[in-house]
Amino acid sequence: QVQLVESGGGLVQPGGSLRLSCVASGLIFKVYKMGWYRQTPGKTREAVATMDSYGTPNYADSVKGRFTISRDNDKNTVYLQMNSLEAEDTAVYYCNADLVGTDLVHWGQGTQVTVSS
């Protein structure tokens, strides 16, 4: 079955950096649009950054210039480099795999990112 396993979350001070990783298995990684979403208690899950199968990225306005999404199709892995972190970035971050044009969408279990001094 499909598995998405995130890692790299943790506690960081404002202005710091973290790099999230998501390793996918059980799917043909290179054809999936991959993405990172985040959610805080009481709020809906929001898209942070996505990258389609062609390598085209898309970012939420709130993270443009600070976050970078990348993928390594040989390693079935998608990354999210997060710089200049702010308290407002505190959330559970989820990895997403979306086979565009179908109903095949998969989620990871989430990793907590806490930005606090």
Secondary structure, 3 states (H helix, E strand, C coil): CCEEEEECCEEECCCCCEEEEEEEECCCHHHCEEEEEEECCCCCCEEEEEECCCCCEEECCCCCCCEEEEEECCCCEEEEEECCCCHHHCEEEEEEEECCCCCCEEECCCEEEEECC
